[in-house]
Amino acid sequence: MGSGVAGLHTAWRASTHGEVLILTKRTLFDSATAYAQGGIAAALGAGDSPDLHRKDTLAAGAALCDTEAVEVLVEEGPARIRELQLAGARFDLGTDGRLKLGKEAAHSRRRIVHAQGDRTGAEVARTLVDRVHASRRVSVLEHARVLELIVERGRCAGVRASVLGQPVEIRADATVLATGGCGQVYRYTTNPVVATGDGFAIAHRADVTLADMEFVQFHPTALDTPENPLALVSEAVRGEGAVLRNAEGERFMVKRHKLAELAPRDVVARAIFNEQKRTGRVWLDARSLGKNFATRFPGITALCRARGIEPGEQLIPVTPAAHYMMGGIVTDLSGRTSLADLFACGEVACTGVHGANRLASNSLLEGLVFAERVAREMGQAGRHAVPRRPRPFDVPPLADRGAAQVAADAIRALMWDAAGIDRNSRGLRACTRQLAEIGERLTGGMTEERNMCDTAMLIAGAALARRESRGGHYRSDFPRAKGEWRGKRLEW
Ligand SMILES: Cc1cc2nc3c(=O)[nH]c(=O)nc-3n(C[C@H](O)[C@H](O)[C@H](O)COP(=O)(O)OP(=O)(O)OC[C@H]3O[C@@H](n4cnc5c(N)ncnc54)[C@H](O)[C@@H]3O)c2cc1C
């Protein structure tokens, strides 16, 4: 289920063991994967090693990573990158023909593999879609929205889906949820519109175990425009000297952190969020770069110009935005979930590699590494899919789109205000109460909004239960990490 890096890689590799069907909600290219800019982290450079990558990943994860899963990620990552190159991925190369490796915040070495500068995800998606198309054993159903898992005798026997509005039941020996994240439950997000948290909600309704749902990563600087999703303004712009100013023109980050604009993501995101509340709009001031801006950041320049902003001459309006879900469906090192014959990989899974905070560029890598393991394990899966006459079921009639939009907007506003960057007990309690009320008003046809509401409830519930601050989770009523929560994961 899903056609991002995780779903496509699984399908390609599992096709060596048998017939594979990909179901995807829109087209093969509609995924967060296709949006990814910066790149993929892997210890491939001189002077780097899996051990250094492991240390950086564990440091970002704030004592909540699964060390075995991190070991797998950093040890197997380099092989997955080389394999992708052999499969046709055109990553950027230096004049010596070796991979050009970028450096990103909190990485102690240059280890970010990228393509066409900031179009890495699109290149990964293109390569994997080519592989999938080349395989005669992979079929694809686009515009196929998974609604629920079929659970029989304690095993997952497949899914029920709406394919172009028609009910379709699919039986399988092994089912893989690779449905990505849930940024769309927040008012401001960089995630594509397909990221409504379907996989989390579908799994939860089937009693599959989830964990770490309170850990959401917010990117500090998305372009503040009335769009959904919001375009990303890379950290690299601040790295080149751009500064943040509040509505009064003050450079507020200097007072907040010794690294000012280059402080960790969660610190900068929280500072911007608070300044927005205190003074109004927040701006990125890159005027010191002048004409060089367009040469150094052609992609961002194009994004800004298309919205009437000349980034080297004018202030750029920015806002933090929901970017990545660290938690999800709990899996073992082979992607197995708590339900037999159901696997999960990619952003929807919780392998434990990110802990409480993801190290930049580790998510595409996680998708590749664990999809490979899932595909291998599927080769061992028994034959359980009993061909049966499909049980008739109805796809609920299309909901009133206006009412559905109102419900979605209400969820997104609630989550942004109470379960976003700055949380507290009072706000979270009110949020869960109001989410329950919205849930009661949803009609049968509002399946996506139901998934948003259920996923939002999981996030808010987990955020309420964790009475401390750690990684991406900040509680203003418990602003410090606590010893008793160290290494403790909340399961649902
Ligand atoms: C703007 C942006 C920039 C990023 N930059 C980077 C980066 O530089 N490096 C990095 O490592 N990570 C980056 N990330 C994060 C990374 O892109 C994602 O975490 C990763 O691509 C997730 O891959 P995935 O396969 O799990 O999910 P996705 O790529 O999101 O794919 C999920 C798929 O599931 C489908 N789907 C969802 N629900 C259903 C359903 N009910 N039925 C059927 N199909 C369904 C979707 O349509 C989609 O095809 C970025 C993310 C964003 C949004």
The ligand as a Gaussian input file, in Angstrom:
#p B3LYP/6-31G(d) Opt

LIG

0 1
 C        9.108000      18.705000       1.473000
 C        9.789000      17.495000       2.053000
 C       11.168000      17.375000       1.978000
 C       11.806000      16.248000       2.513000
 N       13.162000      16.129000       2.371000
 C       13.765000      14.976000       2.786000
 C       15.146000      14.750000       2.547000
 O       15.832000      15.573000       1.941000
 N       15.688000      13.580000       2.992000
 C       14.974000      12.629000       3.646000
 O       15.530000      11.582000       4.033000
 N       13.655000      12.831000       3.878000
 C       13.041000      13.959000       3.464000
 N       11.710000      14.134000       3.687000
 C       10.955000      13.046000       4.335000
 C       10.777000      11.895000       3.348000
 O       10.474000      12.428000       2.077000
 C        9.653000      10.950000       3.763000
 O        9.761000      10.620000       5.109000
 C        9.711000       9.660000       2.943000
 O        9.737000       9.972000       1.576000
 C        8.533000       8.764000       3.271000
 O        8.494000       7.705000       2.342000
 P        7.310000       6.655000       2.412000
 O        7.492000       5.727000       1.254000
 O        7.222000       6.084000       3.740000
 O        5.984000       7.536000       2.226000
 P        5.532000       8.496000       1.041000
 O        6.654000       8.822000       0.147000
 O        4.793000       9.608000       1.641000
 O        4.497000       7.579000       0.261000
 C        3.283000       7.183000       0.848000
 C        2.397000       6.597000      -0.238000
 O        1.225000       6.000000       0.325000
 C        0.086000       6.399000      -0.422000
 N       -1.092000       6.259000       0.442000
 C       -1.390000       6.944000       1.582000
 N       -2.564000       6.530000       2.086000
 C       -3.023000       5.552000       1.257000
 C       -4.193000       4.748000       1.228000
 N       -5.160000       4.846000       2.145000
 N       -4.339000       3.864000       0.217000
 C       -3.396000       3.741000      -0.757000
 N       -2.266000       4.491000      -0.788000
 C       -2.077000       5.383000       0.212000
 C        0.407000       7.805000      -0.845000
 O       -0.394000       8.204000      -1.906000
 C        1.893000       7.641000      -1.216000
 O        2.004000       7.095000      -2.524000
 C       11.047000      15.246000       3.162000
 C        9.669000      15.364000       3.240000
 C        9.031000      16.471000       2.688000
 C        7.535000      16.546000       2.775000

